Amino acid sequence: MVTDAEVLERIRQGGLIESVDEMSEAYREALRVTLIVSGDTELLSAPAYYHAAQQAPSVNAYISLMAIIQDELGHAHIAYRILEDIGVDVEQLIYERPPSQWKYPYAFDVPLESWAEMVVANAFYDRAGYKLLGDVYHHTSYGPWKRALAKVDKEEIFHVRHGEMWMRRLARDPDGRAELQRAVDWMFPLTVEWFGLPDDLKRHPAQLTFRIKGLSNDQLRQSWLREVVPFCESIGIRVPAHYDPAQDKYVLDYPLPCEFDPEEKRWHFDRPCTWDDVLRRWKQRGPYNEVFVEQVRRGYRQLRTWQAAAQERFEWA
Amino acid sequence: MGVTVEEVWQALQTVEDPELPVSIVDLGLVRGVRVDGDDVTVEVTFTAMGCPCIGWIQEDIRTCLARLPGVGRVEVRVVWDPPWTPADVRPPAWETLARYGVVVRARTRPRGGL
């Protein structure tokens, strides 16, 4: 097997890694972990969005959302397919792994229960996905993933445009704006948190060392804030963050991290906590973790049951 | 002084397909423009009857034309005949779409039934 030093030298020269034969064990591990997060996130977004699709205000709106869900399933397929290529048992990953061990963002465990929440998810969550995958697309050292992401990049922008178009539309009317504001109040901090531990606490430098991705958590979070905060302000929606010209940065108006009540969908800005507390909450998973994972698996389980029954009949005959 | 047909086409050039950032004019979705005084009629088609953006694109057309000086009533008419084919995509969009991994350049236009 190739050594870490050889891999790093190749990356330093701007070369791409193209197959398992060209990876060190540590490189493969960093790639595996990153791909699982990507695949799980895309796949779980499908039942999470489908749950909200029942609230679509028209057939056209429903069809647009179905197209988005279809894109997400396609994106999940890319990540899992690459995992298969590097020797991971994807069938086990999707159908046998306990739901609590899935690696998608906690945000998808909190159900989207109105059309306003659904379109804020498109504007906030899909923009987070666009930032994270756009970074991989532009910077990753793994060739097959980089090439597969060209189309994903454009599709995620479609989802963001869908979210922002609807947010603009809802914000024109006082009732719509109030509902939008309620959704933003819990979804904004949840997406800020999505980008993970701040750089001084981050424990996976391998992802950056091996250039699986190029930008740090704080850089990606800042890049997200730079687009989302001005957009919300432009449509009269308040967010707990503002631009600080002295630092040329967007800063939060609340302590990160702090406590969140997923049942009430309410943040307690007056109760700061530690990142260990957040990691504990993420590990425990949120209210819809098992429901959504099971939804993804239902057809597979049914098929297995029917196959077993058919096998039994065959043996009897 | 009303708007001209030419100005309407130019304005529509800025309306993009929500799924891929390509002008709906270059995609060949705009089938015709008529101006009668201040009234504007746009005939538009879609790449498929199950296109996920049928309502969305019509809304974008209305918003775009409402900003144009000299435009009064805007009617967006959906037409399905002749059906859209990849051959309707105009040359400026070929390369853009190819960059996104979408190949549309058909050599011949399919004719007739199934």
Interface residues (C-beta under 8 A of the other chain):
Chain A: S58 N60 A61 I63 S64 M66 A67 I68 A150 K151 K154 E155 I157 F158 R161 H162 M165
Chain B: P18 E19 L20 P21 G50 P52 C53 I54 G55 W56 R99 Y100 G101 V102
